[in-house]
Amino acid sequence: MTVYFIGAGPGDPELITVKGQRLIRSCPVIIYAGSLVPAAVLEGHRAEQVVNSAELHLEQIVELIKTAHANGQDVARVHSGDPSLYGAIGEQIRYLRELDIPFEIIPGVTATAACAALLGAELTLPDVSQSVILTRYADKTAMPAGEELGSLAQHGATMAIHLGVNHLEKILAQLLPHYGADCPIAVIHRATWPDQDWVVGTLADIAQKVQAKGFRRTALILVGRVLGSDHFSESSLYRAGHAHLYRP
């Protein structure tokens, strides 16, 4: 028996991995995050038990897994995006290790990757930014020392900010001194879902654009010069005259 933490991707049911889809269709028990995972992801399943974890607390989820373990049943524990990023799987894994229940993590397409694809953007451009910071806004859960937005913004790297659209004004105040008012920023609402929407602007005008759209939740903030730059060097990989293992 194994618990499979499966990344269902950002919303589009076709953006789940082949392995994740196969496990959903074969596991006799499915526990899925129904508030963020569309029902279409579960199509084709033959599970004996399907439970929406949005209605449960942690201990109830663990009890379901313990029962499945006692019955020798594999569990598809389905999370949105990639379960290793803000998936709250660490606390579940801690219980599984204490109970000696085997588990495996199946990666998924992240919201950040989906948003970059929607914008037609590469998040790492030569001479512009070669780093991507994935972070969140500190609300109910505090950020560790040194991980405040203002501290991370000092790097000037491309930044993806989760769980922050309701605090956009406070976020902008921390970004402005480091990125500048003219820095491009995008706010993407429910990327890859049928009702996806987004706005692109600068740190100076994005708040008004987001307010006009009415985005309140399930939105990702992307900020960085990569979103508005056509001035960057070509990569060495495809440059004529640059030799490597496959092109002597």
VMD Tcl script that draws the C-alpha trace (Angstrom):
set ca {
  {0.00 0.00 0.00}
  {1.27 3.46 -0.92}
  {-0.05 7.01 -0.56}
  {0.58 8.96 -3.76}
  {0.69 12.74 -3.37}
  {-0.30 13.72 -6.91}
  {0.10 17.16 -8.42}
  {-3.03 17.77 -10.50}
  {-1.62 20.90 -12.10}
  {-3.06 24.43 -12.12}
  {-6.58 23.63 -13.32}
  {-6.65 22.40 -16.90}
  {-7.26 18.64 -16.51}
  {-4.94 17.97 -19.47}
  {-2.00 19.44 -17.55}
  {-1.72 16.51 -15.15}
  {1.17 14.13 -15.76}
  {0.59 10.77 -17.40}
  {1.74 9.05 -14.21}
  {-0.59 11.14 -12.05}
  {-3.55 10.39 -14.29}
  {-2.74 6.66 -14.31}
  {-2.65 6.53 -10.52}
  {-5.92 8.44 -10.14}
  {-7.56 5.94 -12.47}
  {-6.15 2.91 -10.64}
  {-6.12 3.73 -6.91}
  {-9.11 2.37 -4.96}
  {-9.15 5.41 -2.65}
  {-9.01 9.05 -3.79}
  {-8.71 12.01 -1.43}
  {-8.68 15.22 -3.44}
  {-8.56 18.94 -2.66}
  {-11.96 19.76 -4.11}
  {-11.69 23.52 -3.63}
  {-8.77 23.71 -6.08}
  {-8.83 20.50 -8.13}
  {-11.51 20.36 -10.85}
  {-13.73 17.28 -10.91}
  {-12.62 16.60 -14.50}
  {-9.22 15.54 -13.17}
  {-10.89 12.50 -11.62}
  {-12.64 11.36 -14.80}
  {-12.11 7.69 -15.59}
  {-11.42 6.68 -12.00}
  {-12.58 3.33 -10.63}
  {-12.12 4.16 -6.97}
  {-14.29 2.60 -4.32}
  {-14.07 5.73 -2.18}
  {-13.71 9.37 -3.29}
  {-13.45 12.05 -0.59}
  {-13.22 15.83 -0.89}
  {-10.57 16.89 1.63}
  {-11.76 20.52 1.57}
  {-14.43 19.44 4.04}
  {-11.99 17.70 6.43}
  {-9.31 18.63 8.94}
  {-5.87 17.02 9.03}
  {-6.64 14.32 11.58}
  {-9.67 13.16 9.58}
  {-7.54 12.87 6.45}
  {-4.98 10.82 8.34}
  {-7.72 8.53 9.66}
  {-8.89 7.86 6.09}
  {-5.33 7.00 5.09}
  {-4.89 4.73 8.12}
  {-8.06 2.84 7.20}
  {-6.90 2.44 3.60}
  {-3.51 1.23 4.85}
  {-5.19 -1.37 7.08}
  {-7.17 -2.55 4.04}
  {-4.08 -2.68 1.81}
  {-5.50 0.01 -0.51}
  {-3.39 2.54 -2.39}
  {-4.45 6.17 -1.94}
  {-4.39 8.91 -4.57}
  {-3.98 12.09 -2.49}
  {-4.64 14.72 -5.14}
  {-3.43 18.30 -4.67}
  {-3.49 21.29 -7.01}
  {-0.38 22.50 -8.84}
  {2.74 20.77 -7.60}
  {2.19 19.26 -4.14}
  {5.68 20.26 -2.99}
  {4.79 23.97 -3.23}
  {2.24 25.23 -0.69}
  {0.56 21.85 -0.83}
  {0.45 21.26 2.95}
  {1.83 17.78 2.37}
  {4.66 18.14 4.89}
  {2.30 17.78 7.84}
  {0.67 14.73 6.24}
  {4.05 13.13 5.52}
  {5.08 13.66 9.13}
  {2.12 11.53 10.23}
  {2.81 8.90 7.56}
  {6.41 8.53 8.72}
  {5.27 8.11 12.32}
  {2.79 5.44 11.18}
  {5.32 3.78 8.84}
  {2.99 4.21 5.85}
  {4.81 4.37 2.47}
  {4.29 7.42 0.27}
  {5.47 8.87 -3.02}
  {5.25 12.40 -4.44}
  {4.19 12.79 -8.08}
  {5.19 16.27 -9.34}
  {2.74 18.54 -11.11}
  {2.70 21.66 -13.27}
  {3.00 24.70 -11.01}
  {0.79 27.77 -11.09}
  {3.92 29.79 -11.85}
  {4.66 27.74 -14.95}
  {1.04 27.99 -16.09}
  {1.03 31.77 -15.66}
  {4.28 32.18 -17.58}
  {2.83 30.10 -20.41}
  {-0.35 32.18 -20.45}
  {1.70 35.39 -20.68}
  {3.99 33.93 -23.35}
  {6.96 34.74 -21.14}
  {10.29 33.18 -20.25}
  {11.01 33.88 -16.60}
  {14.80 33.62 -16.92}
  {16.40 35.82 -19.58}
  {20.15 36.40 -20.04}
  {21.25 39.79 -18.67}
  {17.81 40.40 -17.15}
  {17.10 37.72 -14.54}
  {18.53 34.25 -14.04}
  {16.65 33.49 -10.85}
  {13.01 32.94 -9.94}
  {11.81 33.42 -6.36}
  {8.62 31.57 -5.43}
  {7.15 33.04 -2.27}
  {3.92 34.09 -0.58}
  {2.49 37.02 1.31}
  {2.71 36.74 5.10}
  {-0.84 36.74 6.41}
  {-2.01 33.99 8.77}
  {1.38 32.27 8.56}
  {4.39 34.46 9.31}
  {7.47 34.41 7.09}
  {10.81 33.23 8.52}
  {13.39 35.93 9.20}
  {15.00 37.16 5.99}
  {12.13 35.97 3.78}
  {10.00 39.10 4.02}
  {9.05 40.45 0.56}
  {11.21 43.52 1.05}
  {14.25 41.35 1.76}
  {13.64 39.07 -1.23}
  {12.95 42.04 -3.52}
  {16.48 43.30 -2.96}
  {17.67 40.60 -5.37}
  {15.70 42.10 -8.26}
  {14.98 38.59 -9.51}
  {11.77 37.42 -11.15}
  {9.29 36.82 -8.35}
  {6.10 34.77 -8.16}
  {3.95 35.73 -5.18}
  {1.20 33.38 -4.03}
  {-1.78 34.15 -1.81}
  {-1.40 37.91 -1.96}
  {-3.90 39.56 -4.28}
  {-6.05 40.78 -1.35}
  {-2.97 42.54 0.01}
  {-1.73 43.97 -3.27}
  {-1.22 47.53 -2.00}
  {0.99 46.31 0.87}
  {2.94 44.08 -1.52}
  {3.53 46.93 -3.95}
  {4.83 49.13 -1.14}
  {7.50 46.52 -0.37}
  {8.44 45.94 -4.01}
  {8.61 49.54 -5.25}
  {11.89 50.60 -3.59}
  {13.73 47.68 -5.22}
  {12.06 47.15 -8.61}
  {10.98 50.70 -9.44}
  {7.58 52.06 -10.41}
  {8.07 51.17 -14.09}
  {8.78 47.48 -13.44}
  {6.35 45.13 -15.24}
  {3.95 43.08 -13.14}
  {1.09 40.71 -13.96}
  {-1.76 39.37 -11.85}
  {-3.24 36.14 -13.18}
  {-6.58 34.84 -11.92}
  {-7.28 31.07 -12.10}
  {-4.73 30.32 -14.81}
  {-5.81 27.51 -17.22}
  {-9.36 27.34 -15.80}
  {-12.24 28.16 -18.17}
  {-12.71 31.55 -16.45}
  {-9.02 32.48 -16.42}
  {-8.24 36.18 -16.65}
  {-5.27 38.46 -16.11}
  {-3.96 42.00 -16.20}
  {-0.49 43.29 -17.04}
  {0.87 46.65 -15.97}
  {3.57 48.27 -13.89}
  {4.03 48.62 -10.18}
  {2.62 52.11 -10.57}
  {-0.71 51.19 -12.17}
  {-1.41 47.51 -11.47}
  {-3.53 48.14 -8.36}
  {-6.14 50.09 -10.31}
  {-6.23 47.44 -13.04}
  {-6.72 44.62 -10.53}
  {-9.44 46.58 -8.76}
  {-11.25 47.06 -12.07}
  {-11.11 43.30 -12.69}
  {-12.33 42.50 -9.20}
  {-9.77 39.78 -8.48}
  {-10.11 38.73 -4.85}
  {-8.58 35.24 -4.57}
  {-6.96 32.38 -6.52}
  {-4.58 34.75 -8.27}
  {-0.81 34.72 -8.71}
  {1.38 37.81 -8.91}
  {4.39 37.76 -11.26}
  {6.85 40.64 -11.13}
  {10.16 41.28 -12.86}
  {11.88 42.92 -15.81}
  {11.60 39.69 -17.83}
  {7.91 40.46 -18.39}
  {8.61 43.54 -20.48}
  {12.07 43.20 -21.97}
  {13.14 42.50 -25.54}
  {16.69 43.59 -24.76}
  {18.66 40.54 -23.69}
  {21.50 38.43 -25.03}
  {20.89 35.22 -26.90}
  {21.77 32.08 -25.00}
  {25.09 30.38 -25.63}
  {23.34 27.05 -26.17}
  {22.07 27.85 -29.68}
  {24.64 30.45 -30.67}
  {26.48 29.66 -33.90}
  {30.09 28.85 -33.19}
  {29.40 27.68 -29.65}
  {30.50 24.06 -29.39}
  {29.11 21.56 -26.91}
  {28.66 17.81 -26.46}
  {25.98 17.51 -29.17}
  {27.33 20.14 -31.55}
  {31.14 19.93 -31.80}
}
mol new
graphics top color blue
foreach p $ca { graphics top sphere $p radius 0.5 }
foreach p [lrange $ca 0 end-1] q [lrange $ca 1 end] { graphics top cylinder $p $q radius 0.2 }
display resetview
